[in-house]
Amino acid sequence: MRRVAAILGTAAVVLMTASVFAQTPNFAGKWTADAEKNAAAMGGRAGRGGMGGDMTIAQDAKTLTITRTTQAGEFKTVYMLDGTESKNMMAGRGGGAPMEQISVAKWDGAKLTITTGQNVAVYAMDGAWLTIATTRPGRGGGEATTTTLFYKKAM
């Protein structure tokens, strides 16, 4: 009887683990920002980095790596997918010195939430689109704003 209970318990754990992995999307690939959709999302504003740039994402069971090429060169950010802190060097504002940013990435079902300071970015698949909804706090204690950018997979 104990053996049957142990087998059933193991089977339940395997099934639960399989269902969690089945819900985890794979964001890997080269993604191109959709200028039209993103301009609409930004209220017609196309200014300073508001359109989102093209990016390449690599993903395995432990990490998500995002590579972007900018005027200042290539930047890689690596996020641990187990909820532990990830440390990345980001370009300084206005050509200033690079700064370390600490982020935490966690799965919430089929969405990946990356929290960096007070900013929260939620990565999700919406059909063939990769969406990144970023919430930033308001200035001077004002209301937080969320902007959703859209990317399509490059062929």
Protein Blocks (a to p, Z undefined) as FASTA:
>chain_A
ZZmmmmmmmmmmmmmmmmmmmmmccfbdcddddfklmmmmnnopabehinopaddddddf
kbccdddddfkbccdddddfehpacddddddeehiacdddddddddehjaccddehjbcc
ddddehjbccdddddddeehiacddddddddddZZ
